[in-house]
């Protein structure tokens, strides 16, 4: 957050670093600061983490790619025996298609479809980051009251509503876009952290947590690829990004149905 605020100041006040509104030095400096930030905090973590110990023989190291696929297959075989976790992952795949796509194309939608100026887009992105903090705390509190899956169901319903709000936003509606960004920021970070914690709670007791979370990450990345491809393809054939936003609502709706399915399995198991 601190780094984003610093870059925000440099972009809007380039004269502080000897630039002007026509220069690019402020943008290049922001990229440099990001690299330094990652390197510095990376050193802080790596110097305190235990030294890794290589496992397996040399032959195993040579076939690390195939071993990775075998680990994913092993997790998939276990998921077949855990209906609640399998249904949750199906739900996560669909609603995460929407979440990841929104993260990747929000600025593009604001710039291309709503004709929001670049400076206002930067402000909207900053609003999303600031609102995400109280949003995460609120969602954590809600999950402690009604449970993780029911909280996720609530958040997915909110995502569906926001998709329709985005569909009807007027061109040039800067303040409406700010309001939408605030709402998105409020639930975006929370749904990601809550999804991961829910997955960890539904996992079976195992020492092979790395393989299970690798499967989770693969599911997340595949959802991002499919979601972004769908957004671009629908925009291409319809000529409007608004149609793609409606498609995102459909992804969230499918995820919501699978959440109901997962919750039913959880109650049955209980």
C-alpha positions as CSV (number, residue, x, y, z in Angstrom):
1,X,0.0,0.0,0.0
2,X,2.8,2.4,0.9
3,X,4.6,1.8,-2.4
4,X,1.3,2.4,-4.3
5,X,0.9,5.7,-2.5
6,X,4.4,6.7,-3.4
7,X,3.9,5.8,-7.1
8,X,0.6,7.6,-7.0
9,X,2.3,10.8,-5.9
10,X,5.0,10.5,-8.5
11,X,2.5,10.0,-11.3
12,X,0.4,13.0,-10.4
13,X,3.2,15.2,-9.3
14,X,6.1,14.4,-11.7
15,X,7.7,17.8,-11.0
16,X,8.8,16.4,-7.6
17,X,11.3,14.3,-9.3
18,X,12.3,16.7,-12.1
19,X,9.7,15.6,-14.7
20,X,6.6,17.1,-16.3
21,X,3.3,16.0,-17.7
22,X,4.9,15.0,-21.0
23,X,7.8,13.0,-19.5
24,X,7.9,9.3,-18.7
25,X,10.5,9.5,-15.9
26,X,7.8,9.1,-13.2
27,X,6.6,5.8,-14.8
28,X,10.1,4.4,-15.2
29,X,10.9,5.4,-11.6
30,X,7.8,3.5,-10.3
31,X,8.9,0.3,-12.1
32,X,12.4,0.7,-10.6
33,X,10.8,1.2,-7.1
34,X,8.7,-1.9,-7.5
35,X,11.8,-4.0,-8.3
36,X,13.7,-2.6,-5.3
37,X,10.7,-3.2,-3.1
38,X,10.5,-6.9,-4.2
39,X,14.2,-7.4,-3.8
40,X,14.4,-5.8,-0.4
41,X,11.5,-7.7,1.2
42,X,12.6,-10.9,-0.6
43,X,15.9,-10.7,1.2
44,X,14.2,-10.0,4.5
45,X,12.2,-13.3,4.1
46,X,14.8,-15.5,2.5
47,X,17.4,-14.7,5.2
48,X,15.0,-15.9,7.9
49,X,13.5,-19.0,6.2
50,X,15.1,-22.4,6.9
51,X,17.5,-23.6,4.2
52,X,15.7,-26.0,1.7
53,X,16.8,-29.6,1.6
54,X,16.6,-31.3,-1.8
55,X,14.5,-34.5,-1.8
56,X,14.6,-37.4,-4.2
57,X,17.3,-38.9,-6.3
58,X,18.9,-37.5,-9.4
59,X,16.6,-39.4,-11.7
60,X,13.6,-37.8,-10.0
61,X,15.1,-34.4,-10.5
62,X,15.4,-35.1,-14.2
63,X,11.8,-35.9,-14.5
64,X,10.5,-33.1,-12.3
65,X,7.9,-32.1,-14.9
66,X,6.3,-35.5,-15.2
67,X,6.4,-35.9,-11.4
68,X,4.5,-32.6,-11.0
69,X,1.7,-34.0,-13.2
70,X,1.7,-37.2,-11.2
71,X,1.2,-35.2,-8.0
72,X,-1.7,-33.4,-9.5
73,X,-3.2,-36.7,-10.7
74,X,-2.8,-38.1,-7.2
75,X,-4.7,-35.2,-5.7
76,X,-7.4,-35.5,-8.3
77,X,-7.9,-39.2,-7.4
78,X,-8.3,-38.2,-3.7
79,X,-10.8,-35.5,-4.6
80,X,-13.1,-38.1,-6.1
81,X,-13.5,-39.5,-2.7
82,X,-14.2,-36.1,-1.0
83,X,-17.5,-34.8,-2.5
84,X,-17.5,-31.6,-0.5
85,X,-14.0,-30.6,-1.6
86,X,-14.6,-31.6,-5.2
87,X,-17.8,-29.5,-5.4
88,X,-16.1,-26.6,-3.8
89,X,-13.3,-26.6,-6.3
90,X,-15.8,-26.7,-9.2
91,X,-17.5,-23.7,-7.6
92,X,-14.2,-22.0,-7.1
93,X,-13.2,-22.5,-10.7
94,X,-16.3,-20.8,-12.0
95,X,-16.6,-17.8,-9.7
96,X,-12.8,-17.3,-9.8
97,X,-13.1,-17.0,-13.6
98,X,-15.1,-13.9,-12.9
99,X,-12.9,-12.5,-10.1
100,X,-9.6,-13.0,-12.0
101,X,-11.1,-11.5,-15.2
102,X,-12.3,-8.4,-13.3
103,X,-8.9,-7.9,-11.8
104,X,-7.3,-8.1,-15.3
105,X,-9.7,-6.1,-17.4
106,X,-11.2,-3.5,-15.0
107,X,-9.0,-0.7,-16.2
108,X,-9.5,-1.8,-19.8
109,X,-13.3,-1.7,-19.4
110,X,-13.1,1.7,-17.8
111,X,-10.8,3.1,-20.5
112,X,-12.3,1.4,-23.6
113,X,-16.0,1.1,-22.8
114,X,-16.7,3.8,-20.3
115,X,-14.1,6.3,-21.6
116,X,-12.8,7.1,-18.2
117,X,-9.6,9.3,-18.3
118,X,-6.4,7.7,-17.3
119,X,-5.9,9.9,-14.2
120,X,-9.3,8.8,-12.9
121,X,-8.5,5.2,-13.6
122,X,-5.4,5.4,-11.4
123,X,-7.5,7.0,-8.6
124,X,-10.1,4.2,-8.9
125,X,-7.4,1.6,-8.6
126,X,-6.1,3.3,-5.5
127,X,-9.6,3.4,-4.0
128,X,-9.9,-0.4,-4.6
129,X,-6.7,-1.0,-2.7
130,X,-7.7,1.2,0.3
131,X,-11.3,-0.2,0.5
132,X,-9.9,-3.8,0.4
133,X,-8.5,-3.4,3.9
134,X,-11.8,-2.9,5.8
135,X,-13.5,-5.2,3.4
136,X,-11.2,-8.1,4.4
137,X,-11.9,-7.5,8.1
138,X,-15.6,-7.3,7.5
139,X,-15.7,-10.5,5.5
140,X,-13.6,-12.3,8.1
141,X,-16.0,-11.2,10.8
142,X,-19.0,-12.4,8.7
143,X,-17.4,-15.8,8.1
144,X,-17.0,-16.3,11.8
145,X,-20.7,-15.6,12.3
146,X,-22.3,-17.6,9.4
147,X,-19.6,-19.9,8.2
148,X,-17.2,-19.8,5.2
149,X,-19.4,-21.3,2.5
150,X,-22.4,-19.2,3.3
151,X,-20.2,-16.1,3.3
152,X,-18.8,-17.1,-0.1
153,X,-22.4,-17.5,-1.3
154,X,-23.2,-14.0,-0.2
155,X,-20.1,-12.6,-1.8
156,X,-20.8,-14.3,-5.1
157,X,-24.3,-12.9,-5.1
158,X,-22.8,-9.4,-4.6
159,X,-20.4,-10.1,-7.6
160,X,-23.4,-10.9,-9.8
161,X,-25.1,-7.7,-8.8
162,X,-21.9,-5.7,-9.5
163,X,-21.7,-7.2,-12.9
164,X,-25.1,-5.8,-13.8
165,X,-24.2,-2.5,-12.3
166,X,-21.1,-2.3,-14.4
167,X,-23.2,-3.2,-17.5
168,X,-25.4,-0.2,-17.0
169,X,-22.7,2.3,-16.1
170,X,-22.9,5.4,-18.3
171,X,-20.0,6.5,-20.5
172,X,-17.9,9.1,-18.7
173,X,-19.5,8.3,-15.4
174,X,-16.4,8.9,-13.3
175,X,-18.0,9.0,-9.9
176,X,-20.2,6.0,-10.7
177,X,-17.0,4.2,-11.7
178,X,-15.4,5.2,-8.4
179,X,-18.4,3.8,-6.5
180,X,-18.2,0.6,-8.4
181,X,-14.5,0.3,-7.8
182,X,-15.1,0.8,-4.0
183,X,-17.6,-2.0,-4.0
184,X,-15.4,-4.3,-6.0
185,X,-12.4,-3.6,-3.7
186,X,-14.5,-4.3,-0.6
187,X,-15.2,-7.9,-1.7
188,X,-12.3,-8.7,-4.0
189,X,-9.5,-9.3,-1.4
190,X,-11.9,-11.0,1.0
191,X,-13.2,-13.6,-1.5
192,X,-9.7,-14.6,-2.4
193,X,-8.5,-15.1,1.1
194,X,-11.7,-16.8,2.2
195,X,-11.6,-19.2,-0.7
196,X,-8.1,-20.3,0.3
197,X,-9.0,-20.7,3.9
198,X,-12.2,-22.6,3.0
199,X,-10.1,-25.0,0.9
200,X,-7.7,-25.6,3.7
201,X,-10.5,-26.4,6.1
202,X,-12.1,-28.9,3.7
203,X,-8.8,-30.6,2.9
204,X,-8.3,-34.1,4.4
205,X,-5.7,-34.6,7.1
206,X,-2.5,-35.0,5.1
207,X,1.2,-34.1,5.2
208,X,1.2,-33.5,1.5
209,X,-0.3,-30.1,1.7
210,X,2.0,-28.8,-1.1
211,X,0.4,-31.0,-3.7
212,X,-3.1,-30.0,-2.6
213,X,-2.4,-26.3,-2.8
214,X,-0.6,-26.8,-6.1
215,X,-3.8,-28.3,-7.4
216,X,-5.7,-25.3,-6.0
217,X,-3.2,-22.9,-7.7
218,X,-3.5,-24.7,-11.0
219,X,-7.3,-24.4,-10.8
220,X,-7.0,-20.7,-10.1
221,X,-4.7,-20.1,-13.0
222,X,-6.8,-22.1,-15.4
223,X,-9.8,-20.1,-14.4
224,X,-8.0,-16.9,-15.1
225,X,-7.0,-18.1,-18.6
226,X,-10.5,-19.3,-19.5
227,X,-12.1,-16.2,-18.0
228,X,-9.9,-13.8,-19.9
229,X,-10.3,-15.7,-23.1
230,X,-14.0,-15.7,-22.8
231,X,-14.1,-12.0,-22.1
232,X,-12.0,-11.2,-25.2
233,X,-13.8,-13.7,-27.4
234,X,-17.3,-12.4,-26.5
235,X,-16.1,-8.8,-26.9
236,X,-14.7,-9.7,-30.4
237,X,-17.9,-11.3,-31.7
238,X,-20.3,-8.7,-30.1
239,X,-18.2,-5.6,-30.5
240,X,-19.0,-4.5,-26.9
241,X,-17.3,-5.3,-23.6
242,X,-20.7,-4.9,-21.8
243,X,-21.8,-8.2,-23.3
244,X,-18.6,-9.8,-21.8
245,X,-19.6,-8.4,-18.4
246,X,-22.9,-10.2,-18.6
247,X,-21.0,-13.4,-19.3
248,X,-19.0,-12.9,-16.1
249,X,-22.3,-12.7,-14.2
250,X,-23.1,-16.1,-15.7
251,X,-19.8,-17.6,-14.4
252,X,-20.5,-16.2,-11.0
253,X,-24.1,-17.7,-11.1
254,X,-22.7,-21.2,-12.0
255,X,-20.2,-20.9,-9.1
256,X,-23.0,-20.0,-6.8
257,X,-25.0,-23.1,-7.8
258,X,-22.0,-25.3,-7.1
259,X,-21.5,-23.6,-3.7
260,X,-25.1,-24.6,-2.8
261,X,-24.2,-28.1,-4.0
262,X,-21.0,-28.1,-1.8
263,X,-22.9,-26.8,1.2
264,X,-25.5,-29.5,0.9
265,X,-22.7,-32.1,0.8
266,X,-21.1,-30.6,3.9
267,X,-24.4,-30.6,5.8
268,X,-25.0,-34.2,4.8
269,X,-21.5,-35.2,6.0
270,X,-22.1,-33.4,9.3
